[in-house]
Amino acid sequence: MSIATDRINLSAPWIDERDEELVLEVLRSGWLSLGPTGPRFESMLADAVGAPHCAAVSSGTAGLHLCMRIAGVGPGDEVITSPYSFVASANCAIYEGATPVFADIDPDTYNLDPAAVEAAITPRTKALVAVDIFGYPAAYDELIAICEKHGLVLVEDSCEALGATYKGKPLGSHGHLAVWAFYPNKQMTTGEGGAVTTASAEEHEVLVSLRNQGRLETSSWLQHGRLGYNYRLDDLSAALGIGQLEKLDRILEARREVAGRYDELLASVDVGTPLADDADHTRSWFVYVVKLPSGVDRDGVMARMSELGIATAPYLPSIHLQSYMRERYGFSEGMLPVSEDCSERTMALPFHARIDRGDQERVADALRAALV
Ligand SMILES: Cc1ncc(COP(=O)(O)O)c(C=O)c1O
């Protein structure tokens, strides 16, 4: 097969010999689940995001679910979140019997519009799940002020944003609960895995209990003080996480360079490119998403790029229009016009730390060709 027809994938993890070594060490130790490696990983992750406490969990979704438990969310409550996110941002509320309420987004950042959040608050609102979509920090000054004014628990879904900073401080260091995810398309991976960070020692203690079947710090293995889950991260995954964190700065820098090359290559292509960082927002590059001009058949563009060997993804469908959401809550088109418009026009290009310039040129050429 010639190089020109090699398929260019959407994402790829960066796994090297050091990762293999660390995982092998755990495998050979025979201590595969709750051993000494998990706490080492947690402490490195806490340092990386500037959080006092970190609880590793089995996925970002599990972390969000536990945050709903911490927030005391239950039947009759409402939880506000973004429609332009991965479904887990909303599903976590449903798991606890609450109703997800979607507030519309800002068309430039793709994050929650604080004015829309404020307008969505009712006496039943209990929590806000703010999302740092595509690694771009949400408007925390405004969102924190809204939560304080209305007595809401703020949970940050930072699953796509490891390494981003807001107002010069890393996401994760702003005090409230923040959730991280390590699926292999993320900046760093543990295979499956996630974590919750917080400034609160009490919240951390509850998280550690909830993820481990409700066991208490003081109880023996078969005594359970509360209803919990098996949301543990095993030591093999944590070992991979350590290898990834050791090179996190290099990974983030490489991703930034790749994004810069796309900015350059797409300057002459008729698409909207991601918002640039500013003094308050430094993005961590999760994906590179372009916005097609209004009226262009995005799915047709994706199909033509696929024929040219380029994988793309329709990031992101609006959550409220997923079939189960429509059926459960009667959501329909027109409710969240900004999110819906973005959902029809945005598309992720192949993006990972080690994609080379040649492949990026092929992506840019294919996009240009697919648009005409
Ligand atoms: C914004 C967002 N929230 C939550 C999740 C859930 O993470 P996980 O797939 O680890 O459950 C993801 C990951 O896909 C995500 O992108």
PDBQT file of the ligand as one rigid body, heavy atoms in Angstrom, charges set to zero:
ROOT
HETATM    1  C1  LIG A 401     -16.441  15.607  28.648  1.00  0.00    +0.000 C 
HETATM    2  C2  LIG A 401     -16.365  14.174  29.061  1.00  0.00    +0.000 A 
HETATM    3  N1  LIG A 401     -16.996  13.793  30.185  1.00  0.00    +0.000 NA
HETATM    4  C3  LIG A 401     -16.956  12.530  30.624  1.00  0.00    +0.000 A 
HETATM    5  C4  LIG A 401     -16.274  11.550  29.932  1.00  0.00    +0.000 A 
HETATM    6  C5  LIG A 401     -16.345  10.137  30.432  1.00  0.00    +0.000 C 
HETATM    7  O1  LIG A 401     -15.123   9.537  30.616  1.00  0.00    +0.000 OA
HETATM    8  P1  LIG A 401     -14.991   7.930  30.506  1.00  0.00    +0.000 P 
HETATM    9  O2  LIG A 401     -15.083   7.588  29.060  1.00  0.00    +0.000 OA
HETATM   10  O3  LIG A 401     -13.639   7.661  31.095  1.00  0.00    +0.000 OA
HETATM   11  O4  LIG A 401     -16.073   7.343  31.310  1.00  0.00    +0.000 OA
HETATM   12  C6  LIG A 401     -15.592  11.898  28.771  1.00  0.00    +0.000 A 
HETATM   13  C7  LIG A 401     -14.816  10.897  28.017  1.00  0.00    +0.000 C 
HETATM   14  O5  LIG A 401     -15.089  10.417  27.005  1.00  0.00    +0.000 OA
HETATM   15  C8  LIG A 401     -15.658  13.233  28.302  1.00  0.00    +0.000 A 
HETATM   16  O6  LIG A 401     -15.058  13.601  27.156  1.00  0.00    +0.000 OA
ENDROOT
TORSDOF 0
